[in-house]
Amino acid sequence: MNGKATSCQDEMVYTLQIYPRFAIKPGESCILRVPKAATAASVIKTALATLGLDASKSYVLVEVQEYGGEEWVLQASDQPVQRVLLWPRKAQDKHPQSDGYFFALQEGSYDGSIQYDVMTSVRQEKVAQALVNRGFVTRKPQEYDDLCNLPELTEESILGTLRHRFHTQKIYTFASNILIAVNPFKFLPIYNPRYVKMYENHTLGKLEPHVFAIADAAFHTMLNKRVNQCIVISGESGSGKTQSTNFLIHCLTALSQKGYTSGVERTILGAGPVLE
């Protein structure tokens, strides 16, 4: 397909180059001029008429992404031009078979499909990774629950990691022994007694980041070292400092009372609005 579209009666048309795999002459191709919205079904129909092939048989259009490598059977509603626009720029201008990006026309089975040995999930993963490597798709941040483990510590990598975790409803992230919390502005079911028990007496960083992990670390450090502990909560207005304080008090009280809410907890929590 020629990457430069031409106008024909106010409609953009593109040139597709189709290689029949049952052609007598090696390298023989069929050149078609189609609109951008042309479907694989319409391209096949036009190619059959151009080549003078038996239209009663079943045919499929195959996209070859790498010569001798990945092949994808286009569905009848797929748009070949759209697929070509995802190819490297060089392949969009000219795509001979030797360059590894081209369309092939071949006979299909009775249901119009072709069976490949490679599993679909594996093919999808390879193609997705290839799109990332070629710059067509933004690379997703790798899952890090501690910012100190980032291979490259920049403002972009930090914000990207926090954003990625936030969209997966993971609002807590460690930075060594510091807990970063992003206010979800909604209730998440991660503060019940089961979570208090889950984080009880665990080394900080062993489990997923959580405000209960900070409370548990401070509580057991106080018991083991018999030294007063301090938890500093800071953030801008609306960041969730008061709510984090409430969760900390709830966890500390549950740990000290072995899971039972005490009058001390209610008194402290009740004083919150006054302090605010």
C-alpha positions in Angstrom: 0.0 0.0 0.0 1.3 3.4 -0.8 1.3 5.5 2.3 0.4 8.6 0.3 -3.3 8.7 -0.2 -4.9 10.2 -3.3 -8.2 11.9 -3.7 -10.8 10.4 -6.1 -14.1 12.3 -6.3 -13.5 13.8 -2.8 -12.8 10.4 -1.3 -9.4 9.4 0.0 -8.2 6.2 -1.6 -5.2 4.0 -0.8 -3.2 1.5 -2.8 -3.1 -2.0 -1.4 -0.7 -4.6 -2.7 -2.0 -8.2 -2.3 0.2 -11.3 -2.8 -1.8 -14.5 -3.8 0.0 -17.5 -2.2 -1.3 -19.8 -4.9 0.1 -17.6 -7.7 1.9 -19.4 -10.5 4.6 -16.7 -10.7 6.6 -16.1 -7.5 6.3 -12.5 -6.3 3.2 -11.9 -8.4 0.9 -9.3 -6.7 -2.4 -7.6 -7.2 -2.6 -3.9 -6.8 -5.9 -2.4 -5.6 -7.0 1.2 -4.9 -9.5 1.2 -2.1 -11.0 3.7 0.4 -9.7 3.9 3.9 -12.9 2.3 5.3 -12.7 -0.7 3.0 -13.2 -4.0 4.8 -11.3 -7.2 4.3 -14.4 -8.8 2.7 -14.6 -6.1 0.1 -10.9 -6.2 -0.6 -11.0 -10.0 -1.1 -14.0 -9.6 -3.5 -12.2 -7.0 -5.5 -9.0 -9.0 -5.6 -10.8 -12.1 -6.8 -12.4 -10.2 -9.6 -9.1 -8.6 -10.6 -7.2 -12.0 -10.5 -10.1 -13.8 -12.2 -10.3 -16.4 -9.4 -13.3 -18.7 -8.6 -15.4 -16.7 -6.2 -17.3 -19.7 -5.0 -14.4 -20.8 -2.9 -13.5 -19.5 0.5 -10.6 -17.0 0.8 -9.0 -15.1 3.6 -6.7 -12.1 3.7 -3.7 -12.6 5.9 -1.6 -9.8 7.4 2.1 -10.8 7.7 3.9 -8.6 10.2 7.3 -10.1 9.9 8.6 -12.1 7.0 8.3 -15.8 8.0 7.0 -14.7 11.4 3.7 -13.6 12.8 0.6 -13.9 10.6 -2.9 -12.7 11.4 -6.1 -13.7 9.6 -8.3 -10.6 9.1 -11.9 -10.9 9.9 -14.4 -9.9 7.3 -15.1 -6.5 9.0 -11.4 -5.7 9.6 -10.1 -2.7 7.7 -6.7 -3.5 6.0 -5.8 0.2 5.5 -6.1 0.8 9.3 -3.8 -2.2 9.9 -1.2 -0.8 7.5 -1.2 2.6 9.2 0.2 0.8 12.3 3.1 -0.5 10.4 6.5 1.2 10.4 6.7 4.3 8.1 8.9 2.5 5.6 6.5 -0.4 5.3 3.6 2.0 4.7 5.2 3.5 1.6 6.2 0.2 0.0 5.7 -3.3 1.3 7.3 -6.0 -0.8 7.4 -9.5 0.7 11.1 -9.2 1.4 10.5 -6.4 3.9 8.2 -8.6 5.9 5.1 -6.4 5.9 2.5 -7.4 3.4 -1.0 -8.9 2.8 -1.4 -12.4 1.4 -4.5 -13.9 -0.2 -5.0 -17.6 0.3 -7.8 -20.2 0.4 -9.4 -20.7 3.8 -11.4 -23.5 5.4 -15.1 -23.9 5.0 -15.7 -21.5 7.8 -13.3 -19.0 6.3 -10.6 -19.4 8.9 -7.1 -20.8 9.1 -5.8 -22.8 12.0 -2.4 -21.9 13.4 -0.2 -23.9 15.8 0.6 -20.8 17.9 -1.8 -20.1 20.7 -3.9 -17.0 20.3 -2.9 -15.6 23.7 0.8 -16.0 22.9 0.3 -14.2 19.5 -1.6 -11.4 21.2 1.1 -11.0 23.8 3.9 -10.9 21.2 2.0 -8.4 19.0 1.2 -6.2 22.0 4.9 -6.2 23.0 5.9 -5.5 19.4 3.6 -2.4 19.3 5.2 -1.1 22.5 8.7 -1.6 21.2 7.9 0.2 18.0 6.4 3.2 19.9 2.8 2.6 18.8 1.5 1.9 22.3 2.7 3.6 25.5 4.7 1.3 27.7 2.8 0.6 31.0 4.7 1.1 34.2 5.9 -2.2 35.7 4.2 -3.1 39.0 6.3 -1.7 41.9 4.8 -1.4 45.4 7.9 0.4 46.6 9.2 3.4 44.7 12.8 2.7 46.0 12.8 -0.4 43.7 12.2 1.7 40.5 15.0 1.1 38.0 15.0 4.8 37.1 13.9 7.2 39.8 12.5 10.3 38.0 9.4 12.4 38.5 7.8 10.8 35.5 8.5 7.2 36.7 7.2 8.0 40.2 4.0 9.7 39.0 3.5 6.9 36.4 3.7 4.2 39.0 1.3 6.0 41.4 -1.1 6.6 38.5 -1.0 3.0 37.4 -1.6 1.7 40.9 -4.4 4.2 41.5 -6.2 3.0 38.4 -6.0 -0.6 39.7 -7.5 0.6 43.1 -4.1 0.3 44.9 -4.1 3.7 46.6 -1.1 2.9 48.9 2.6 2.8 47.8 5.7 2.5 49.9 8.8 4.6 49.6 11.0 2.6 52.0 9.3 3.1 55.4 7.2 6.0 54.1 3.6 5.3 53.0 2.2 7.3 50.1 -1.6 7.4 50.0 -3.7 8.7 47.1 -7.2 9.8 48.1 -9.7 7.6 46.1 -12.7 9.9 47.2 -14.7 6.7 47.7 -14.9 3.9 50.2 -12.7 0.8 49.6 -13.4 -2.5 51.5 -9.8 -2.8 52.8 -10.3 -1.6 56.4 -12.2 -4.3 58.1 -10.9 -6.4 61.1 -9.7 -9.1 58.6 -7.1 -6.7 57.3 -6.0 -5.7 60.8 -5.4 -9.4 61.5 -3.6 -9.8 58.1 -1.0 -7.1 58.8 -0.5 -8.0 62.5 3.1 -8.6 63.5 4.5 -8.5 59.9 7.7 -6.9 58.8 7.1 -3.6 57.0 7.1 -4.2 53.2 6.4 -7.9 53.4 2.8 -7.4 52.4 1.0 -5.0 50.1 1.3 -1.3 51.2 -1.4 -0.4 53.6 -2.0 2.1 56.4 -2.5 -0.8 58.8 1.1 -1.9 58.0 2.4 1.4 59.3 0.2 1.2 62.4 1.3 -2.4 63.1 5.0 -1.6 62.6 4.8 1.3 65.0 2.8 -0.7 67.6 5.1 -3.7 67.7 8.3 -1.6 67.6 7.0 0.2 70.7 6.4 -3.1 72.4 9.7 -4.7 71.4 12.0 -1.7 72.0 9.9 0.0 74.7 10.4 3.3 73.0 7.8 5.8 72.1 6.8 5.9 68.5 5.6 8.7 66.3 3.6 8.6 63.0 3.7 11.8 61.0 0.8 12.4 58.7 1.1 15.2 56.2 -0.5 16.3 52.9 -2.4 19.0 51.3 -6.0 20.0 52.1 -8.4 17.2 50.9 -5.6 14.6 50.6 -7.2 12.4 53.3 -5.1 13.1 56.4 -8.1 12.9 58.8 -9.4 9.7 57.3 -5.9 8.2 57.5 -5.7 9.2 61.1 -9.0 7.5 61.9 -7.8 4.3 60.2 -4.5 4.4 62.2 -6.4 4.9 65.5 -8.8 2.1 64.6 -5.9 -0.3 63.9 -3.9 0.7 66.9 -6.9 0.3 69.2 -7.8 -3.1 67.6 -4.2 -4.3 68.2 -4.1 -3.1 71.8 -7.5 -4.5 72.6 -7.1 -7.7 70.5 -9.8 -6.7 68.0 -12.4 -5.1 70.4 -13.3 -1.5 70.0 -12.8 0.5 73.2 -14.2 3.6 74.7 -10.8 5.2 74.2 -11.0 4.8 70.5 -14.5 6.3 70.4 -13.3 9.3 72.5 -10.3 10.0 70.3 -12.3 9.6 67.0 -15.0 11.8 68.4 -12.5 14.6 69.2 -11.4 14.6 65.5 -14.0 17.2 64.3 -13.1 19.5 67.3 -9.4 19.3 66.5 -10.1 20.1 62.9 
